[in-house]
Structures are given as structure tokens and as C-alpha cells.
């Protein structure tokens, strides 16, 4: 993993080896190994060396997503909607995110927990829109989740008078925050259709709106319209982050610009998001095959891995792999203020590091992302491998250090047709202690007549410094997002799950 010059010592010290001990970073000088590669990166790289070491780590119990009993998995009872003919049907629900406070903890909205999620007709992939689910705070049962329906009306995008949103075809993942004045602010991805004949190429844009809610009675929340719907950022000129036009006609290029995650730090507003690097931040292309910073390891590893990659069937995909977790600062009215360099990039590894999630816990900043082995260009990684990777820093803006030495936090390897297959793992801090709740969705969309994509059973993850471990025997309810603070048992990561 590569770090910027903040970690370098002057004069006699050429490399700083950075460790997290206790509450913060401590830098220890060491002599430069003649086999080490030069570090010229402006931000952290997920390297091919990292992915090969992740492959060696996966399978250890502390990193594995718990096994679930398929016979106990239920559809979300309230996840119902209308199909194209108007018939009431059971919906799939996949990517979800909770209403959070500015620090990432679960917000209490007038006695309710709120979760936003992508939902739609299992038989129509294009039916991808955001719905709002709510549950009485303290109720952790799957049956406790009620459905307030779709957040946006079809004509909201037209009434917004926004040049980008007027062509919106689908609504993709994002985040939501309870503002200091008690309003619900949603951030999401506006996705245009892929219609080349109309010069529309599936463009993804970070967008936001205020969601107004009402309470018709003590047991009900209702979406009462939206306001201030607007686009925020679409990657602009492509210098810092790739824009959609740069990917048009490029073989195997998987353009991403989505999943805005809102966070505040020292009174400033930011969103972290999935993207690809731009022309001035380490772009894709054949030249990237020869950049040692993307390989990691030492010169010997670089030489061997380069030769392996040049002979690999994944070479062409690696050339255009330049995933990133980006960051921009917002004005107080949630418009774009400042475009900043990526926090993490995955050149030569994958084009897709999804569901950016960041929060401060016990004095340190933790950032997580999901990725699929089927999108990774390292031969050792299989198509069925699913990962949540994690990183830690003393600052929101980095530099970030990989958790557990490589970045591996969670791994699952199940056939995509398995009912208990999960993805989009999302870590939720609880405000105290070392355990976070991990949510995800279970069952791929549209595969079974009776089993829909649903809230997966949640589970606990212990985080301490640079180490994490899945907490043994702590599987929670499907869709559970909070735990009793008095039940937050500390589990030493070093003592659990060793194999």
C-alpha cells in the first residue's frame, strides 16, 4: 500500500513505516530496502500485491461473513409494490442505507429508525427506485419495518428544472443525514438511460433532496413530498475523476460515479463516493501496466507480476481498471464547493469499489468499500469472491492505511444462486464501544419465485485500531441496525478467529 509524502522523514530517513498503536499513528524510521519501490502516489493505492495477500488471508474465520440458515430467511413483509399492470406484488430490496447523524450513528427521527433502499419489481431490472422503510426505535424485528413507499414521484425530476436530472431513468444508492434543524436530507445517484442514439450513455450523477415526512398517526410515517432536488456533481471535465464520455467506446471500461456518502468534519460538509480516476490522478490505459506503484511489493515482485499480467487473459481489463473513492466538499446549501483528489484508488486491480462508507470511531477515521471478485483483474481472485475492504486514518482526508495489513475486513464465497448470498455490507457505528453493526442484502435479484432480495441478518464486527474481526455467535435480526449499548461486549481481535 502506498502513502503520500506526509509519511516520509527528511534527510537520513527515506521511508516511514506507519503503524497504528492505541489512539493514533506512530511513525518509525527504517532504512530503505534496495528492493522497495518509490512512492510517488498522492493517495492510497489498492495494489495487486494487496489483493494477492488478501487471497492468502481469506478463509480465516475472523474475516468470513457468518453462515446463515437459509430456511430461516424471510422476505420483508412490507416490501410490496405494483408491477407494470398495477398488480400488488412482493418487491426485491437490495442496497440500503440508514438515516444517520452527522457522525455516522443512527438518527432517531421522532421515535423511528429510517432506512432508505433500492427496491423494485423482480422481473424488471429497470424498476430501480428509492423507497423509505421505518421502524419504531428499539424494535429490531423484521416485521417491525414498515414501508412508506417510494420517495420521489415520477415528475419530481422534471419539476426540479435541473438539466441533468430531467433525463433521470433510475435512482441508485446513496446516504441520508438528519440535519441540525431536524430535516431529512437524502443523497443519491441519478442514473440516465443508455440511449446512444439520443447521446445518453447511462451517466451517473451525485444528487440530493430534502425529504419531507409527516405523521398521520402515532404508528405511521408518510413521505410528504420532496424539495430542493438538484444535481451536485457529475465528474466535470474528467481531470480528477473520469466522466462518462471518456468511457464511451472504450472496450471493457466500467464507468462508475455513484454511491454518495455524506459526512461532516469540523463543521465542514463532504460526500465520499465511488468513482474512477481522471486524467490528472492516475488514468487508465496501456501505460498504467508499467507503473510500479500500482503493483506494490518490491522490484522483484513488480517484475514478476508485470510478466504474469502481460500473459494473463485479464490484461485488457486491468488496463482500464482505475476505481477510486472520491471526495468533494459541499457548501452549506449542499452545492459543490471543492473537488478534491481521491482518497483511495485501485488502478490495475478493479474498476469498481462500491458503497463508500466512512465514520470516526474512538478517535480514528474508518473507511469501507465493497467489491466483487468478478470485477477484480488478479488471477487468484475468483468470480464468487465478495469483499468488504477497510482503511483507517487520523484524518478524514487521509492518508489511509489498510486494516489488517491488506485491507481485508469481510469475505464471502458463495454461488450467486445461493439464497444466503450477501452483498453491499455496510458498517454502522453505535456511538460507543468497539463493535459496529454490519448490514447487507441477501439473495440476488429476480432469481427465485418465492425468495426476494431482502434484508440480510445483521452481525457484529469488532474494530480496534488497525485490526478487525467478525464477532463470533452474534448474528442479529434481519435488517437490524442498532444494538443495546449495554450489550456491546468487547472482543479482542487478536484472540478471535485464529486459524
QUIHU-V933698 format. One line per field, one symbol per residue. ss: DSSP state (H for helix, E for strand, C for the rest). phi: phi as a letter, one per 20 degrees, with the letter a starting at -180 (. if undefined). burial: b if it has 16 or more other C-alpha atoms within 10 Angstrom, else e. A space follows every 10 residues. Layout:
ss=???
phi=???
burial=???
This chain:
ss=CCCCHHHCCC CCCCEEEEEE ECCEEEEEEE CCCCCECCCC CCCEECCHHH HHHHHHHCCC HHHECCCCCH HHCCCCCCCE EECCCCCEEE CEEEEEEEEE CCCCCECCEC CEEEEEEEEE CCCCCCCCEE EEEEEECCCC CHHHCEEEEE CCCCCHHHHC CCCCHHHEEE EEEEEEEECC CCCEEEEEEE EECEEHHHCE ECCEEEEEEE EEEEEEECCE EEEEEEEEEE EEECCCCCCC ECCHHHHCCC CCCCCCCEEE EEEEECCEEE EEEEEEECCC CCCCCHHHHH CHHHCCCEHH HHHHHHHHHH CCCCHHHHHC CEEEEEEEEE CCCCCEEEEE EEEEEEECCE CCCEEEEEEE ECCEEEEEEE EEHHHECCCC CCCCEEEEEE EEECCCCCCC EEHHHCCEEE EEECCCCCCC CEEEEEEEEC CCCCEEEEEE EECCCCCCCC CCCEECEEEE EEEECCEEEE EEEEEEEECC CCCCHHHCCC CCHHHCCCC
phi=.dcefgeeee lfedcdedcd cmeafcecfb ffffefefdd eebfdedffg ffffgfefof gfdeggeceg feedffgeec adefenffcf efcdgcbefc ffenffeddl nceccebebr fgecgfecce dddbbggned ffffeddenf fdegegffff ldfeffdfdc ddfabbceff eneedddbde defecgfdld cmgdcfcbbe decccfbfdc dcfdncblfa edacnlenfe cfefffefne gmfdfcaalf debdblnddc cdbfbcfefd cnefpgfffd effeemmdff fgffffffff eefegfffgd ebfbdebced ffemefdbed fgebccgmda ecddlgbbbd blncedccbd bdgfdedegf eefefccddb bcbecgenfd dfflncofdc bbccffefge fcblfcecfd nbmdddedda dcnffmecfd defbffgebd cecbmedcbf fflcfdffmf dccfgfdefe dfgfedmfc
burial=bbbebebbee eeeebbeeeb eeeebeeeee eeeeeebebe bbbbbbbbbb beebbebbbe bbbbbbeeee eebbbbebbb bebeeeeeeb bbbbbbbbbb bbbbbbbebe ebbbbbbbbb bbeeeebbbb bbbbbbbeeb ebebbbbbbb bbeeebbeeb eeebbbbbbb bbbbbbbbee eeebbbbbbb bbbeeeeeee bbbbbbbbbb bebeeeeeee bbbeebeebb bbbbbeebeb bbbbbebeee eebbbbbbbb bbbbeeeebb bbbbbbbbee bbbbbeebbe ebbbbbbbbe bbeebbeebe eeebbbbbbb bbbbbbbbbb eeebebeebe bbbbbbbbbb bbbbbbbbbb bbebbbbbbb bbbebbbbbe bbbebbbbbb bbbbebbbbb bbbbbbbbbb bbbeebeebb bbbbbbbbbb bebbbbbbbb bbbbbbbeee bbbbbbbbbb bbbbbbbbbb bbeebbbbbb bbbeeeebee bebeebeee
